[in-house]
Amino acid sequence: MELRHLTAFVAVAEELHFGRAAKRLQMAQPPLSQQIRQLEKELGVQLFERNTRSVRLTSAGQSFLDPVRTVLADLDTATRAAKAAGRGEYGRVTIGFAGASTHETLPLLTRAVRAAHPALELVMKGQTYANVALAGVADGSLDLGFVRLPVTQPGVATRVIDEEELVCALPSDHPLARRRRIPIAALADEPFVSFPANAGSTVRDATVRACEDAGFNPRVVQEAPDSYTILALVAAGVGTTLTVTSCQHIQQTGLVYRPLAGPPIRLQAALAWRPDNPSAALRTVLAVAEEALPTPEGKTPVRS
């Protein structure tokens, strides 16, 4: 039994006239009649009563009609769904992100995608560090990742979506809190709270480089796995830290932020994906991201 036989049967059943049915199907009448006979032979029942003046459905034909309509409707739905998925309107995109530093950029993207393509499913995977999201993109377990540059993994493309600066976070009663800007050298004797040394944190790496450039190594007295905990420890008076501007939304009693003196120390945030990922849904999300999270002016947009 072929799809053309079912389509032919429905056309004749609805028109109850072979000539009109043939015209509707844009075919000649003899091949249409032949298809109906083939269908009846395969089913072993007569579907139509025919004479020179009329065509009527038999009881078998009446019973066959609604299930065939359902089959054709389901096939049409499946066809449209497949085509929509091919255009990226359906499907699933898995996104990796690191909590505190994406509190602004992530919602901008997800809201824009859901507004433009409500049938597209976004699966969010929270990570502690951006480098974990990058590793997931590189090994194919994530479609898209919010990361920080530089990215050195082969086969991964990036596009800059934001540029942040390092700022100093310190207890509100600290003597340095009275300054409008904090020279990094003024932190040489201060205890630091930071991410673990071997976690791959780009903020920790930038902090160490900035301190070394100022002539000292930061004295880390306590490590914590995320920005929320680090800043809570700073508010508790355990030490100071350098963090990124995107984390300044974290407000706690006893915590203040101050910009650093001197030339700004910048970190670039980016989206990362594999160009060889065949997902049409991913391409759709990337297209939406071009408008929702544009590359800052003057920055190189994409690097493979």
Disulfide bonds with the S-S distance in Angstrom:
none
